């Protein structure tokens, strides 16, 4: 049986990819996750007893454990989702981002280099190391244009700088050690199992609890949104069909201003759970979810606009997103409303949806 090692498989995108791989492939899926605040066993509960699923609690910089896992399961693919990802947290505590995203990626590459060097024949020809990155490494766009695979790197936050460094290390291991790597740079993901510090789940949960909806700056910052299931399919397509040493942008063609996203969440919530029927809002004498919107001090160094040109993966690998932003958002809202217990579990003792990322 062929195997894939998924690092960071208890995190948001990682756990969705694990489900995708178990449902759509015959691969054995070996998850490696050190279970930080954003990685949670609860996100893997429904696949825990799957016959093709294995879990190891370990950090990607634990070379002894990673080498053991690689030797034991002899994976065809390693997909690296493991990362600290929240820009606001990187402003408050940059060190953990450097440790995980830079040093951790380096140690994982070293482990994979040793493993790859020992492979022979078809196993060596088939092996791929895929590094999941972000469009934030490219910096900020003006009113026009899109990021391509050849856009120069221009990171603006500790988070994006750490991911840019990781990307460069992955590329270097391809050029120097002939490790067959792939890099994907994605736009903003959304969907089930996203930790509630990010914009969409934060707004959903705050709204139904009658808490304010904090909008940074003037709310005009633009992000290109990608439904997580589409992203997972794109990653699999790159693993199966991508050319070793290449980069592929994965975007959802879903540019929206932050204020537009918040307004859409409020509108869809009104359809599903009208404010007039929500006891929390009735106590506050708030007639509409939109009345909870509050503009707050902007994030330091807040990039103005992101947009992905995904023509390479579309033309070369024949991938395109299946879900539009509105469809995906409706599915996401419905999921959170049906999984409030998961939300409670993953936040308890870790995060109270307080404001993060105010440089002091």
N, C-alpha and C positions, 0 to 999 in steps of 0.2 A: 504494500500500500504506500502510495506517495504521501509525503507529509509537507506541511507548511508551518513554520514557526512564526507566530504573530506576537511581536513584542508590544506592550501597551494594550493588550487585548481586552482588558477590563475597563478601558476608557471609552469615551463616547464613540469616536469613529471606529476604534478597534473592536469593540463589542458588536457593533453592527456588521463589521466585516466578518467576524467569526460566524455570525448567523448566516451571512450570505454564503460563505464557503461551505458550511455544513449543509445548507439547503440546496446549493447549486453545483457542487463538485463532489467527487469521491475522495477528496484528500482527507487525511487525518490532520486535525488542527491542534497544534500545541501552543498554548497561550503562556507567555511569560509576562508577569506584571508584578511590580513591587507594592501595588495597592496604596498609592498616595490618596489624598482627599478626593481626587477626581476619578480614581479607579476603584471600582467597587464590585465585590463578589455578587451583589444583588443584580448587577447588570448582566450576569452570566447564568443566573439561576435556572432559566428554562432550558439551557443546553448542558447543564452540569453533568447529567447522567448519559449524555449522548455517547454511543460506543466509539465515535471517532474524535472525541474531545479529551484533551489532557490539559491540566493547569499546573504551573509552577510559580510559586511566589518567589520572585527573584528580581534583582535590578539588572539592567543591561550592562552595568559596569562590573558585575560579578563574573569575572572571566572564567573562574573555575566552574561555576554552575552553568554558564552558557556553553562552554566547551563540552561539558558533560551531556547537555541536552542535544547539541548538534551531533555528537558521536553516537548517542543512543538512538535517535530518531532519523538521522541521515536525511534531513529535509531537502526537497527539491528547491523550495523557495524560503527565504526569510523576508518578512515584511515588517519594517520598523515603524510602528505607530507611536512608540514610547516617547513622550515629550511633556514638558511643562508648556502650557499653551496660552494662558490668559495674560493679555498685555498688561492689564491693571496689576496683577500679581507680580509681573516682572518689574514694574516700577517700584513696588513696595519691597521686593526681595529678589534682586537680580541674581544672587549667587546660586540659588537652586536651579535657575535656568541654565547657567553655565555648566553646572555639575551634570545635569541630566542631558541637556540637548547637545552640548559640545563634548565633554569628557565621556559621557555615557555612550554617545554615538561612536566616538573613537574606540572605546573598548569593545563595543559590539563589532565594529569593523575588523578589529584585530582578531577577535574570536572567529569571525567568518573567514578571514584571510587564511588562518591556520587550517580551518576545516576544508576550505576550497582547495588548498594546496595538496591535501592528501587524497582528494577525489580522483577517480580514474574513469575513463571511457564515457559512456552516455551520461552518468551521474554528473561528471564535470561539465559536459557540454550543456546540460539542461539547467544547471544551478543559476539562480538569480537572487541578488540582494536588492530589494526595493525599499527606498527611503521615502517616506511620506512627508512632504514639506508644504509650504504655504506660499500664497501670493504676496504675503507681507514682506518677504525678503526683497521685493522689487521697489519698496518705498511707496510714494504717493503719486497719483496721476492728476493731471489738470482736468478740465472739463471734457476733453476728448482723448481718444487713444485707448489702447488696451495693452496689457502685459503679454508679451510673447515669450517663447523659450529663450530668446536672445536678448531680452531686456536686461541691461546692467543691474547688478544688485545695488540697492541703496537703502538698507534697513534703518529705521528711525526709532526703534524701541529696543530695550534689552532682549525682549522675546524674539523679535525679528532678527536681531543681530546674532543671537544664539542659533537660530535656525539657518541663517545664512552661513555661519561658520560650519555647521553640520553638513550642509549641502556641499561646501567646498572640500571638506574631508572626504565625503563619499566620492566626489569627482576625482580627487587625488588618488584614492585607492584604486580607481578604475585605470587611471593613466600610469601609475607607478607599479602597481602589483597585478594589473590585469584582472582584478576582481570584477566579475560581470554584474555591474550595478545598473539600476534604473532609478530615476528621480521623478516624482510627481509633485507639482506645485498646484495646490487646489485653492479655490475661492472659499468664502465663508460657508461652512457646513451648518445644517440645521436638521432636526428630526428627533426621533426617540432617543432617550438615555443621555441627553446632553446635560451636563452638570449645570445647576441653575444660576451660575454666575454670568453666563453668556446672555446676550441681549434677548433672544426670543423666549427661552424658558423663564428668564427672570421676569419679563413683562407679563407672561401668562400667569405665573404664580402670584406675583404682586397684585395683579388686577383682581383675580378671584378672591384674594384676601383683603381687598380694600386698601392696599398699601400704595404709596405713591409710585408713579412710573417715571424713574429718573432718565431724562434725555440729555445727553452730553451736548454742551455748547448750543448751537442753533438747530441741531437735528438734521443738518443738511449733508452730513457725511454720507458717502455712497459706498455700499458694499455689493458685491456680486454673489448672490446666494445660490447654493448648491444643495439639493436634498441628499441626505447622507446615503440613502440606498443607491442613488445614481453614482455617487462617488465610489462606493464599494465595487459596483460593477465596472467602473472605469479602471480602478486599480487592478482588478482581476484581468481585464483586457490587456493592460500594460504588462502584467506578469506573463501572460500566455503569448502575446503577440509582439510586445515591444522589443526594440533592438537594444542589446546590451550597450551601455555607455550613453544612452540617450535620456533626454528630459522630456516630459509630457505635461503640459498644462491641462488641468481638469476644471472646467467652469460650467456654471449652470445657466448662463445667459439670463441672469435674474438680477440686474442692477436695480437697487432700490435705495432711496434715502432712508436714514434711520427713522425719521419722523413718519415716513410712509409705512414702514414696517409696524411701528407702534399703533398707528391708526388702523391698519388692517387687522391687527390682533384684537383691538377693541371692537371693531365692527363684527368680526367673526364670533367673538365671545358673546356679543349681544344676540346673535342668532342662536347660539347653542345654549347659553345660560344668561338670559337677560338680567341686567343689573337690578331691575325691579323685583326679580325673584331671588336675588342673592342676599341672604341675611346680613352678611358683612357690610355690603353697600347700603342696605336699608338702615342699619344702625348709624351709619355715617351721614345719612340723608343725602347720598350721592346718587343722582338719577342716571348716570352714564359712566361707563368705564373710562371714557375720554376725559372726564373731569379729574381723573387721577394723574394726568400728565403733568410733569414738573420739569422745567429746564434747570439743569445744574451746571456747575463749573466744568468746563471741558477737560478732557483727559490731556495731560501734558504730551506734546508731540503727536497729537491725534492726526493720523493720515486722513486726507480729505476724500480721496476716491480710489477704489480698486475696481478693476474690470479685467477679466481674463479673455484672451484670444485662445479658444480651444480648437482651432482649425486643424492643428497637427494631429491630435488624437482622433478627431472626426474623420479626416481624410485618409490617414495612414492605417488606423486601427478600427475604423468604422464604429466608433462609440459616439453616442449623443445622449443627453439627459432625457429621461422619460417623463419626469415630473416637472411641471411648471411651478413657479413660486407660490401662486395662490393655492393650487391643489396640495402642494407639499405642506403649506402652512396650515391648511384645514386639517390634514392628517396629523400634523404635529400637535396642534391644540387638542384634538380629540384624544391623542395618546396621553398627554399630560393630565387631562381631566380624568382619564380612566386609570391613572397610575400615580395617584397622589401619595399612596403609601411608599412607593419607591422614592419619590421626592423627599418624603420625610426621613426615610432611612439614610439616604446618602448625605443629607445636610446635617443631621444630628451631631452636635459637638464639633462640627467642622466649619460651618458657614451659616450666617444668619441673614444673608442677602444684604449685608452692609456695604457701603461705598468703599471701594478699593482703588488704589492707584493715584492717590493725591500726593504728588512729590512734595516733600517737606525739607 
